[in-house]
Amino acid sequence: MLLCTALTAGLTMFLIGYVMIKGIPNITWELVSTKPSYLADRIGILPDILNTLYIVIATLIAVLPLGVGAAIYLNEYAENKKLVSVIEYASETLSGIPSIIYGLVGMLLFSNNFGTSILAGAMTLVIMNLPTILRTTQESLKTVPQSYREGAFGLGAGKWRVIRTVVLPGCIDGVITGCILTVGRIVGESAALLFTAGFAHTLNGFFSSLRRPGATLTVALYLYAKEDAGLGVAFAIAALLMALTFLINMSAVFVGKYFEKRKNQ
């Protein structure tokens, strides 16, 4: 067991160290603050950074109400337990589908209707991340003691008031943690976006970008890694993504501990 632990930790540290050593020297202010210019022979990833931010915002706006609302219904309102088990099984099945398949489905459903765009990529990621939000919220709702609900009902509160004032505040840590982890998955996704969001390195505003193609950081990494001249930029993007993923995971840990501490006070 110690040998397996050492090999796993060693491989992880080697991967992190290799990417950081190769990527950090290539990170410059010009790289992260400008857009590409073929006339000036300049490579910039500012459009890719903004496209990543846009697709995260668009996905969360759609997936959070759907996922949290579905979890509340299944846990608090649904009386047909067989239907609940079928939906949970379908959700777990969706979690195991390769992302490239989501990309193909998104291309047929969304790209054909909205065109290759940030909006099509966001809608595809909504389907991908809906099971994650649904399951994490469900598990959080189950941690709220039943006595809290019964006490609120005994005071004359209605069903929705109990959920809004007692249940949701008691499981908000799990909801936020699931949201943060979903952001990490959105940032790291590339296969589904290759078919739906496109490869454009153009600089657009949020609303105008929704109907236009745009490459996220992971898609840009894939494109630059295929070019010999862009290998340094690919490592720079990889280092930025690795640092961003670390910050997202640490945020999830600290948020969970913060709300757990507040609950115990």
C-alpha positions in Angstrom: 0.0 0.0 0.0 2.8 2.4 0.8 4.5 1.6 -2.5 1.3 2.2 -4.4 0.8 5.5 -2.6 4.3 6.6 -3.3 4.0 5.7 -7.0 0.7 7.6 -7.3 2.0 10.7 -5.5 5.3 10.6 -7.4 3.5 10.4 -10.8 1.3 13.3 -9.8 4.1 15.5 -8.6 6.1 14.7 -11.7 3.2 15.7 -14.0 2.6 18.9 -12.1 6.3 19.8 -12.0 6.9 19.0 -15.7 4.0 21.1 -16.8 4.9 24.0 -14.5 8.6 24.0 -15.5 7.7 23.9 -19.2 4.8 26.3 -18.9 5.6 29.1 -16.5 8.5 30.6 -18.5 6.2 31.0 -21.4 3.5 32.9 -19.5 3.8 36.6 -20.2 1.5 39.6 -19.7 1.3 40.1 -23.5 0.1 36.5 -23.8 -2.8 36.7 -21.3 -3.8 40.3 -22.1 -3.9 40.4 -26.0 -5.7 38.7 -28.8 -3.9 36.8 -31.6 -2.7 38.9 -34.5 -1.3 37.2 -37.5 -0.1 40.5 -39.1 1.9 41.3 -36.0 3.0 37.7 -35.5 1.6 37.7 -32.0 -0.1 35.0 -30.0 -2.6 36.0 -27.3 -5.1 34.0 -25.3 -7.3 36.8 -23.9 -10.2 35.7 -26.1 -9.8 32.1 -24.9 -9.8 33.2 -21.3 -13.0 35.3 -21.8 -14.7 32.5 -23.8 -14.0 30.1 -20.9 -15.5 32.7 -18.5 -18.6 33.2 -20.8 -19.2 29.4 -21.1 -18.9 28.9 -17.4 -21.5 31.7 -16.7 -23.9 30.5 -19.4 -23.7 26.9 -18.2 -24.3 27.7 -14.5 -27.2 30.0 -15.3 -29.0 27.1 -16.9 -27.8 24.1 -14.9 -28.1 25.4 -11.3 -31.9 26.0 -11.4 -32.5 22.7 -13.2 -30.2 20.6 -11.1 -31.2 22.0 -7.7 -34.9 22.1 -8.6 -34.9 18.5 -9.8 -33.1 17.4 -6.6 -35.6 19.2 -4.4 -38.5 17.6 -6.2 -37.0 14.1 -6.1 -36.0 14.4 -2.4 -38.9 16.4 -1.0 -42.0 16.1 -3.2 -41.8 12.8 -5.3 -43.9 10.1 -3.7 -43.3 7.4 -6.4 -40.1 5.8 -5.2 -39.8 3.7 -8.3 -39.8 6.8 -10.5 -37.1 8.4 -8.2 -34.9 5.3 -8.5 -35.3 5.2 -12.3 -34.3 8.9 -12.5 -31.3 8.4 -10.2 -30.2 5.4 -12.3 -30.5 7.4 -15.5 -28.5 10.3 -13.8 -25.7 7.9 -12.8 -25.7 6.5 -16.3 -25.4 10.0 -17.8 -22.4 10.6 -15.6 -20.5 7.7 -17.2 -21.0 8.6 -20.8 -17.8 9.8 -22.6 -17.8 13.5 -23.3 -17.2 13.0 -27.0 -20.6 11.5 -27.2 -22.1 14.6 -25.6 -20.3 16.6 -28.2 -21.9 14.6 -31.0 -25.3 14.9 -29.5 -24.8 18.6 -28.8 -23.7 19.2 -32.4 -26.9 17.5 -33.7 -29.3 19.2 -31.1 -27.8 22.6 -30.5 -25.2 23.5 -33.2 -27.8 22.7 -35.9 -30.2 25.1 -34.3 -28.0 27.8 -32.8 -25.0 27.4 -35.0 -21.5 26.6 -33.8 -21.4 29.0 -30.8 -20.7 29.5 -27.1 -24.4 29.0 -26.5 -24.4 25.6 -28.2 -21.3 24.6 -26.1 -23.0 25.8 -22.9 -26.2 23.9 -23.6 -24.1 20.7 -24.2 -22.3 21.3 -20.9 -25.6 21.7 -19.1 -26.6 18.2 -20.1 -23.1 16.9 -19.0 -23.1 18.6 -15.6 -26.8 18.2 -14.7 -26.2 14.7 -13.1 -23.4 16.2 -10.9 -25.5 19.0 -9.6 -28.5 16.7 -9.1 -26.6 14.1 -7.2 -24.6 16.4 -5.0 -27.7 18.4 -4.1 -29.7 15.2 -3.4 -27.0 14.0 -1.0 -26.8 17.3 0.7 -30.6 17.4 1.2 -30.5 13.9 2.8 -28.0 15.2 5.4 -30.7 17.6 6.9 -32.3 15.8 9.8 -35.9 14.9 9.4 -36.6 16.3 12.9 -35.9 19.8 11.4 -38.7 19.4 8.9 -41.1 17.9 11.5 -40.4 20.8 13.9 -41.1 23.4 11.1 -44.3 21.6 10.1 -45.3 21.5 13.8 -45.0 25.3 13.9 -47.5 25.5 11.0 -45.1 26.2 8.1 -46.0 25.0 4.6 -44.0 22.6 2.5 -42.2 25.2 0.4 -41.5 27.5 3.4 -39.9 24.5 5.2 -37.7 23.8 2.2 -36.8 27.5 1.7 -36.1 28.4 5.3 -35.0 25.1 6.9 -33.9 22.5 4.4 -31.9 24.6 1.9 -30.0 26.7 4.5 -29.0 23.4 6.1 -27.5 21.9 3.0 -26.2 25.0 1.2 -22.6 23.8 1.7 -23.2 20.8 -0.5 -24.9 22.8 -3.2 -22.1 25.4 -3.3 -19.4 22.6 -3.3 -21.1 20.9 -6.2 -21.3 24.2 -8.0 -17.6 24.8 -7.6 -16.7 21.3 -8.7 -19.0 21.8 -11.7 -17.0 24.9 -12.6 -13.8 22.8 -12.5 -15.3 20.3 -14.9 -16.5 23.0 -17.3 -13.1 24.6 -17.3 -11.4 21.3 -18.1 -13.8 20.1 -20.8 -12.6 20.1 -24.4 -14.0 17.1 -26.4 -17.6 18.2 -26.2 -16.7 21.8 -27.1 -14.7 20.8 -30.2 -18.0 19.9 -31.9 -20.2 22.7 -30.5 -18.3 25.9 -29.5 -15.8 25.9 -32.3 -12.2 27.1 -32.6 -12.4 30.9 -33.1 -9.9 33.1 -31.2 -12.1 36.2 -31.6 -12.7 38.8 -28.9 -16.4 39.4 -28.2 -18.7 40.7 -25.5 -20.7 38.2 -23.4 -24.1 38.5 -25.3 -22.6 38.8 -28.7 -20.3 35.8 -28.1 -23.3 33.5 -27.3 -24.2 33.3 -31.0 -20.6 33.1 -32.3 -17.9 30.4 -32.2 -15.2 30.7 -29.6 -12.3 28.5 -28.3 -12.0 28.0 -24.6 -8.6 27.5 -22.9 -8.7 23.7 -23.2 -9.7 23.8 -26.9 -6.9 26.4 -27.5 -4.4 24.1 -25.7 -5.4 21.3 -28.1 -5.1 23.6 -31.2 -1.7 25.0 -30.2 -0.3 21.6 -29.1 -0.8 20.4 -32.7 1.5 23.2 -34.0 5.2 23.0 -33.4 5.5 26.8 -33.1 2.7 26.8 -30.5 4.0 24.1 -28.2 5.3 26.7 -25.7 1.9 28.4 -25.6 0.2 25.1 -25.1 2.4 24.4 -22.0 1.6 28.0 -20.8 -2.1 27.3 -21.1 -1.6 23.9 -19.4 0.1 25.6 -16.5 -2.7 28.2 -16.2 -5.3 25.5 -16.3 -3.5 23.4 -13.7 -3.3 26.4 -11.3 -6.9 27.3 -12.0 -8.0 23.7 -11.2 -6.0 23.7 -8.0 -7.7 27.0 -6.9 -11.2 25.6 -7.8 -10.6 22.4 -5.8 -9.2 24.3 -2.8 -12.2 26.7 -2.9 -14.5 23.7 -2.7 -12.7 22.4 0.3 -12.6 25.7 2.1 -16.2 26.5 1.4 -17.3 23.1 2.6 -15.3 23.5 5.9 -16.7 27.1 6.3 -20.3 26.1 6.1 -19.7 23.0 8.2 -18.2 25.1 10.9 -21.1 27.5 10.8 -23.5 24.6 11.1 -21.8 23.3 14.2 -21.8 26.7 16.0 
